[in-house]
Amino acid sequence: MPTILRIGNLRFHFYSDEGNEPPHIHVSTSDGECKYWLQPIRLAGNINLRPHEIREIEKHVYENLNFLILKYNEYHTK
């Protein structure tokens, strides 16, 4: 589960066995985790995160979209 980005207490990462899914990112905090599809950006799942946390994470996904897609493609085309 490689971590590709950290912003504050947010950890952006992939799981190694999900290469058959569309590009996405998992974001973990000490309280929970969510998953975002990257093309188009939309929340795919949420475990124990509050709406304001989801909004903050989504803002970071938008701000770092090109980097996240690049890293997703690099990792899953090995």
C-alpha positions in Angstrom: 0.0 0.0 0.0 2.3 2.8 -1.2 1.7 6.3 0.2 2.1 8.8 -2.6 1.2 12.1 -0.8 0.8 13.4 2.8 -1.1 16.6 3.6 -1.4 17.2 7.3 -2.9 14.1 8.8 -4.2 12.9 5.4 -2.4 10.0 3.8 -3.1 9.4 0.1 -2.4 5.8 -1.0 -3.2 2.9 -3.3 -3.8 -0.8 -2.5 -1.7 -3.0 -4.7 -4.5 -5.4 -5.7 -6.9 -2.9 -7.3 -5.4 -2.4 -10.7 -8.5 -3.7 -12.4 -10.6 -0.7 -11.1 -10.7 2.8 -12.7 -8.1 5.3 -11.4 -8.8 6.1 -7.8 -7.1 7.1 -4.6 -7.7 6.1 -1.0 -7.3 8.8 1.7 -6.8 7.7 5.3 -6.9 9.8 8.5 -6.7 8.6 12.2 -10.5 8.5 12.2 -11.3 6.7 8.9 -10.8 6.4 5.2 -12.4 7.3 2.0 -12.0 6.5 -1.7 -12.3 8.8 -4.7 -12.6 8.0 -8.3 -10.3 10.3 -10.3 -11.9 10.5 -13.7 -14.4 12.1 -13.0 -13.7 13.0 -9.4 -16.4 11.6 -7.2 -16.6 10.0 -3.8 -16.6 6.2 -4.1 -16.8 5.3 -0.5 -16.5 6.6 3.1 -15.8 4.9 6.4 -16.2 7.0 9.5 -15.4 10.5 8.0 -17.6 13.5 8.6 -18.9 15.7 5.8 -16.5 18.5 6.5 -13.5 16.1 6.4 -14.8 14.7 3.0 -15.0 18.3 1.6 -11.5 19.0 2.7 -10.2 15.8 1.2 -12.1 16.4 -2.1 -10.5 19.9 -2.3 -7.0 18.3 -2.0 -8.0 15.7 -4.7 -8.9 18.5 -7.1 -5.7 20.4 -6.3 -3.5 17.4 -6.8 -5.4 15.6 -9.6 -2.7 15.5 -12.2 -0.1 14.2 -9.7 -2.5 11.5 -8.4 -3.4 10.3 -11.9 0.3 10.2 -12.8 1.2 8.2 -9.7 -1.8 5.8 -10.2 -0.7 5.1 -13.7 2.9 4.7 -12.8 2.1 2.2 -10.0 -0.5 0.2 -11.8 1.4 -0.2 -15.1 4.5 -1.9 -13.7 
